[in-house]
Amino acid sequence: TKSIEAAAQWFQKAAGKGHAAAQNSLGLLYLRGDGVPADATKAFEWFQKAAKQGDADAEYNLGLRYLNGEGVSKDKRKASRWFRKAVAQGHLMAQNSLETCLPSK
């Protein structure tokens, strides 16, 4: 819809200026193909930019991309690393996802 496309444009502007939350949101739009063409690689790149700034949601989203191999090769070790960073900031969904990366007892 036009409102999603307009939101994508605003997120693009803010993300381009280094706004971490906008970078994460733009990553979600690319992941889902909302207002922009679906592109898992671009989604990964935006999540990565935001995660490197310490955005917990982006750290979680980056972990999911590594866990599922979306926009990047599957890598449980890297997924675990990003989930741990998000967990350190109190991200509960990252805690659940981290448990899927740990070896079974």
Secondary structure as UniProt FT lines:
FT   HELIX           2..16
FT   TURN            17..18
FT   HELIX           20..32
FT   HELIX           40..51
FT   TURN            52..54
FT   HELIX           56..68
FT   HELIX           76..87
FT   TURN            88..90
FT   HELIX           92..101
//
